[in-house]
Amino acid sequence: MNAKCGRDVVIVHTSDVHVDHEYTARMFDGDGTGSLKIVLDAARKVNADVVLLCGDTFDNHRLPASLLEETGRTLGSASMRVVILPGNHDPAVEDAVFHHAAFRGLENVAILGVTHEDAVGFPDLDLEVWGRAHRHYGDMDPLEFIRPRSTRWQVAMAHGHYEPKPDRSTRLRPSWLLGDIEIGATGADYLALGHWNRPVQVGPGHVAAYYSGSPDYARTVNVVRLAADRGIEVTREPLELPAHLLAENH
């Protein structure tokens, strides 16, 4: 059964997972993939069809090969489709970690800007996911280009800083800006955002645009249900964090 037959499409959205061998590894008893693993566990719990990693999946491109290999195994065994959007910490540059052998041949993983130009389709779900990857370390407009709809469901991804009316006339402002006009112009059923650690809805309202927050700060992932009879439903699923993180205050 697929979306055309009436089944809800379930998407789990997170961002800023920051796989690394330092900060994240310390939080998870030496496992730099710990934040990614708890996200995938939560996605399995809600029977997600697709997981969106909306930027900064990796903290940087200078990571040990052993960590990349473990990340590749974790993604490959996820039993779910995963879409990764490179962000400002892990842009799709020539020496990006995404080109490592650990990520070759992962049939369930799509990396926008690397394995796919800017979109990936899931015909069985009547769904397309698109996004503009960071391709360098400089400034860019995450929603500069809008993709026309070609499927029943369309989900967009963007990694950047939201301001209702961005001021792009001065350099003394946050980079990677997106605003209400750009969000509304997507016409997407859901806009998955990354770059902010806290979970929050933004935008003019007629497009469901949400930051998920980072796993360690938000302690949740966004669960998006695309339902033909009920519309778009967005909830948050708690993550099973280590006890010492649960005991800490934000």
N, C-alpha and C positions, 0 to 999 in steps of 0.2 A: 504494500500500500504506500502511496506517496502523497505529496501535497495536493495533487490534482484529484485525488480520491477523497480528500477531506481531512486528512490527518494534520494535526498541528505540527509545525516545524519548530524545534527547540534549539536555541542557540545560547551558548555560554560565552560571555564577553568578559575579558580581563585585559589588563595592560601593565606595563612597568614591572614585569616579573623579575627582571635583573638577575638572570642566571650568572653567577660569577664564583670565583674561588676565594673571595674575601668576605665582604659584608653578608651576602646571602648565605654563604657556607657557614659562617659563624652562627647565624640564627638557627640553622638546621643541622647542628652537630656535625659539621664538616661536609654536608651534602649541598653543593652549590646549585643543584637542580631541585632542592626541596620545595621552593615556592611553586615551581612548575608542576611538580607531582601532586601537591594538594589541590591545585586548580583542576588538573585532570581527574582526580578522585571525585571532586565535587561535580564535575561535568558528567561522569559516569553515574553518579547518584541520581541525577535528574534526567538521565537517558538523553543526553544532548546529541543532536544530529551533527552539529558543527561547533567547534571551539574557535573563537577569535582572539588572537594575541595581538593587541593593538599598539605595538611599538615598544621599544626597549625590552624586548624579550631577553636580550643579553645586555649586560652592563657595559661591555666594550668588546673590541675585536682582538684583545690580547689575552686570550684565555688558554689554559692548558689543553692539549689535545685530548687528554683523558676525560676532561670535563665535557668537551664537545661530543666525544663518543658516547658518554653517558646520556647526554641530552638527546642525541640521535636515537639511542635505544628507547628512551622514555617516550619520545614522540612517536616512533615507529610502532610501539606496542600499545598505543593509546586506545585502539579499537574505535576511534572516532576520526572524522575529518577535521583537520586543523588548518586555519588560515593565519599566516604570520604577516604583519605589516612592519617593515623596518622603520625604526624611529630615529631620534636624534642621537641616541647612545649607540645604536647599531645600524647605521645607514647602509644601504646596498652599494658599498664602494667595492673597488677591485679586490681588496684583501679582506673582505668581510668574512666573518665566521660562517656565513651561510654557504660559502663555496667549499667548505671542508667536506671531505669524503663521507663524514658521518651523516650528512644530510642528503646524499645522493641516493636516488632510488626509493625514497620514502613516498609510496604511492598515496598515502593518506594526508600528506603535508603539502600545502601550496604556500610559496613565499612570494608575495607580490614584489615585483621589481627584480626578481631572480629567476624563479621557475615559471612565473607568469608575469606578463607585462604590467597589467593594472587591474585584472579581474579574473575571477575563476567562477565557472558555472557548475551547478549541481542539478542536472536535468531531472533526476528522480524526485527532487524537492521543489522543482520549478523555481529555483533560487539562484541569484547571482550575487556575489560579494565583490565589491571593488574598492580600491583605495589607491592613493598616490604615495608611494614609498619615499622616504627620505633617501636621496641618492648621493648626498655629500654632507659635510658638517656645517655648511653655511645656512643662511636663512632660506625659507621656501614657504609657499602658500599651500597648505595641505589640501585645500578644496578649490584650487585654481581652475581645475578642469572638472566638468560634470559629465557623468556617463549616462546616456539615454537608457531608459528602461527597456529590457528585452524579455523579462520573465515576470511571472505572477508576483514573486517576492523579490525585492531588491534591498540589500543591506550595504551601506557604505562604511568605510573605516577611515579615520583621520587621527594623526598624532600631532597635537599642537595646543596652543594656548588660546582659550576662548575669551573674547571681549565682545560685548554686544555690538559696538561700533568701533572696530579697530582703527587706530590712528597709524597709518603707514607712512606718514609724512616726515617722521623723525626716526632716527636710529636708536634714540634713547627709549626703547620700549621692548617688551618681551618679543622674542622671535617666534616664528612658526604660528602666525596669527590666523584665527578663523572667527567669523562673526555671524550675526543673525541672517544677513542677506545670503551669505554662502551656504549656511545650514539649510535655509528654506529652499534654496535653488536646487539642492540635491534631489528633492522629491522622494527620497528614500523612505522605506517603511521604518527603518531604524538606522541611526548613525552611531556607530561605536567609536568612542573617543578615548584617546590615551594621552598621557603626559602629566595629568594631575593625580596626586596620591589619594585624594578623597573622592568618594562616589557622589555624583550630583547630576541632576538633569539641567540642561542649558538650552538656550535658543529661543526662538519665537513661539514654539509650542506646536505648530502644525506638523513638524517632523520630530519624531521621538529621538532626541539627541541626548546621549548619556555618557558621562565618564564613569568607568567602573571603579576607579581607584586602584591602587596597588594592593596585592594580596596581603602584605604585612601590615599596611595601615588600615585599609577598608575592612579586612578580615572577612570579606565576602566576594562573590563574583556576581555579575548581572546575569539573570536568566531571562531570555527573551522568547516569548511564545508568539509565533506568527499564526493566527487562527482566522480562517476565512469567515467564520460565523461570529467571532467576538472581537476581531481587530488585533491590535498589538498589546501584549501584556508584558510588563517589565517588573520583575521581582528580584530579590537578592537572596542568594544561597550562602549560608555560613560555611567557612572553611575550617577544616580540622587542623588547627595550628598546634605547634608544640606548647606544652603547659606553661613554659616560662614566657612565651610571647603573649599568651592569653592573660597572664598575670600583670603584664605591663600596661600602663595607661598610655593613651595616645598623646 
